């Protein structure tokens, strides 16, 4: 018997994920491939075709009713992204035309089935946005490591490296970051030039891998690291408040990204939301499920079916259900 389904795709700089979901909200298959960012990934078109093939191979006898692609580096109707997605879609002989939006809107839909709300994404980079009807209506930051991404993992790592260098050369206060970041980068302890060479040898995105070392130092009580973590949390809270309607929390607030899943930054941002705005965030699940949820809505399915996809977190993280954050 042929199953009517929707397809959701969430594409980032390093990986692309796909979910095939029935009209009733049951996940039939998943797929995973390389990055699909329109500006930084090697082969976005190849990633889209690969991820679709992988998911469809396990989905069985299906008819696709709708599809939504959340594409990193794109926006609603972005001509390059639409062309790349459409070429991959047609190469597989799939019917109709997928809806293309950005991965920020998908992140919100992966945490809430509401039509509108606010999302804070903090991982390698950082951005806050107000999302309405599957598209970003307003955003703050997300400008990349050189010009922004304040409070992100890369931002924290750079702040930690600057503090470490200042500690070694005498400009700054003593901090265990000098030793910990030197060890993480396999540079010579106490040698500024060795630390500088090791840092510059890595692509900026990879420097974000040092953020857990800064967070761990903060948890262990290092004053300098604690100040960096507090500053990061404050910047993320400012960005969130900038894009949110007044009052913040009137619509759902969604957290997405590794930096907000656990640790001192996540704890500080949650506490700031609670004490300043009296709200508790939801946590995004797999972005492919968020994209599938939007596809369900676009195909005429009720909000409740989209919400069913998010139930692994669902009631436990929904402030309207009286629960706490996982």
N, C-alpha and C positions, 0 to 999 in steps of 0.2 A: 504494500500500500504506500502510495506516495505521500510524503510528509511535507506540509507547507512550512517553510522556515524563513528566518531573517539571518543576515550575516553582519557581524560587528567586527571591525578591524581597528586596532590601536597601534599606531606606528610612531616609534621614537627614533632617536639617533643611532641606537645600537641594536634594537630588536623591534620586530613587528609581530603582533599577536592577533589571532583570529578566533572567533567563536561562532559556531553554527547553532542557532537556537530555534526551537519550535514556536509556533504562535501561542502556545500555552506557557512558554517560559522554561522549557526543559532544554538543557545544554546537550546537544548531540555529539559535537566534536570540537576539538581545538586544533590550532595550527600555530607554528612559530617559525620565523625566518629572520634574516638580517635587518639592519636598520633601513628606514624609509624616509628619513628627513630629506626634504627637497634640496637642501643646500649643503649638507655635510656627509650624507651617506653615499657609499660608492655606487649602488645600483638600486634606487628606490623601485623602479618598475619591476626588476627581477625579484625584489623582496615581496612585493604585492602578489605577483603571480605565484611565487613559491608558497607563500603562506595560505593562499586560497587553495592551491592544489593539495597541500597537506591536510587542511581541514575537510575539504570536500571528499577526499579519498576515504575518510572514516565516517562520513555523514549518512551513507546509504542512499536510498531512493528519495530524492527531495525535489521540491520546486521552490525556488527562491522568490519571495514576495517583495523583499526590500533589503537594502544594505546601507550601512553608514560607515564611512572611513574617517577616523580621526588622525590627521597627518601632522606630525611635528614640522614646524617651519612653514605651515600653510595657514590659511584662513578660509572662511566660508566662500566658496566659489573661486578660490585661487586657481588661475588658469593653468599653471604648470602642474599643480597637484591633481586637478580634475583630469587633465590630459593623461597623466601618468597612471592614475587609477583606472580611467576608462580603457586605456590600452590593455592593461592587465586583465580587466574584466572581460573585454571582448575576446581576448586571446583564449579564454576558457569557454567561450560561447555562452556566457551567462546572460539572462534576460534583464531588460530594464537598464536604468542608470543609477549608480550609487550616489548617495548624498555625501559630499566631502566637507568636513569641517576641521577644526584644529584639535590637537590633543588636550587642550585646556578644557574645552567644553566636554570632551569625553571623560576627563577626570572628574568633573562635577557629576555627570550622569552615572559614573561608577560608584558614587557615594550617596546619591539621592535621586529619587524618581520624580521629584518636584519639577515644575516647569521652569522655575527660576530660583536662583540662590547664589551664594558666594563660594569660591573655591580658592584655597591656598595650596600651591604646589611648591614643595621644597625638597630638592634632591641635589643633583649636580648643579642645577640652576635653581632659580626661584622666581615665581610670578604669582600675583593675586589677580582674580578676575570676578566680575559679576556676569553670570551666564543667564540667558533668557532664551527659551525655545530652541535649545541645541546650538546656540552660537554665543560668542563672547560679546557682551554689550559694552563692557568697560573693563580695562585692564590696567595694572600698575606693575612696572618693572618687567622682568623677563628679557633684559637687554643684553644678556651675555656677560661673561666673566670680566671683560674689559670695561664695559660701561655700566654694569648693574649687577643683577642677580644677588642683591643684598640679602644677607642672612642665609645664603645657600651653602652647600658643602664646600664649593670652591672658595667662596668668600671667607668662610671660617678658616679654611686651610691657609689662605693667603694672609689673613690676620695673624694666624699662629706663626707662620714663617717670619713675618715682619717683627713680631714680638720676640721670637727666638734670636733673630739677628741683632736686634737692639739690646737684648740681654747679653749676648756674647761680646759685642763691641763697646759696651758700657753706656749706651744711651738710655737703656731701659732697665726695668726692674728684673731681678732674678726670677727665672721661671723654669720649671721642669721641661717646658716645651723645647728648650735648646737641645736637651739630650734626647727627648723622645722623638722629635721630628728628624733629628740627625740619624737616629737609628732606623726610623721608618724609611728614610731615603738612602740608607747605606752610605752616608757621608761621614767625614771625620769629625768626631765630637769636638766642639770648641773652635772649629775652623770655619770662619764665615765664608771664605771663598769656596770651600768644599761644599758647604750647604747651598750656596748660590748656584754653583754648577749643577748640583744634583737636582735642584728645583727647576732650573731652566731646561734641563734635559727632558723633562716630562711635558706632554701636552697639557694645557690648562685643565681640561676636563678630568684628567687622571689625578691632578693635585687634590681633587675633592676626596680622594681615598684617604687623605690625611685628616679629614674632619673627625673621624672616630677617635683619633689620638688626642685631638684637642678636647673633645667631649670627655674622654676618659680622664684627662688631666684635671678638668673642671670637677668631675665627680669625686676625684681624689683630694680636692681642696686647693688646687693651685689657684692663687688669686688672679693672675693674669688670664689664665684659661677661663676661669669663671666669668670674668668681665667680657671676654670675647663671646662666650655663649649667651650672656645676658644681652649684649648688644645685638647679636644675631636675632634673638627672639623679639626684641623691641622693634627692629626693622621689619620683620615679618608681620608683626601685629599692626604696625603703621600702614603697611601696604594693604593689609586686609581691610582695615577701617577706611582707607581711602576709597576703595572701590565699592564697598558695601552700602546698601541703602540705610537710611536712618530710621529706626535703630538697628544696629548690627545684631543679627540673630532673629530678626522678624521672619526672614527666609532661612532655609537650611544653610549651614556652613559645613563645607567638606574639606578635609585634609587629604592630600595626596603627596606621595614621594617619600623616600626612605628616611629623610631627616625628620619627618613628622610622625613616623610610625612608632618610635620609641627613643628614649634617651633624654638628656637634659634640655635640649632645645625644644623638643616636642612637649616636655613637661612644662617648660616656662611659657610656651605659647598657649597651651591649654589653660594654664592657671590664669594667664592674662585675659583670655576670653571669658573665663568664669567670673573673675573678680570685677572686671571692667564692664562687661556686657551681659553677664548672667546667662551665658549660653554654652553649650557643649557641642563640639564638632562631631560629625560623622566621619568615618574613615573609608576612603575609596577602596573598592575591591579591584580585580583585574580590569584594566581599561577596556579590553575587548568586550567584556560584559556590559560596560557602560555604553559602548557603541551599539551593541545589540539591543540594549534597552531603548535607545533612541530610534533604532530601526523598527522595533515593535510599535513604538508610538506613531511613527510615520506611516506604518501599515494599518493603523486604525485600532491596534490593541489598547486596552485601557491601562491607565497608570499602574494599576495593581499588578499587572503582569511584569512590567518593568521592575517594580518593587520586589517581586518574588526573586528576581535574579540577584538581588543584593542581600538576601536573607542570611547568608553565612555570617554577616555582621549585623545586619538589620536591627532587630529590636534592642539588642544589647548596646548599640551605639547611637540609637535614635533618641534625642532629648525629648521628643514628643511622646515617647513610650516610657519615659521615666528611668531609662537605663543610663549606664555610664559608658565611657569610652574603652574599647578593648585595648 
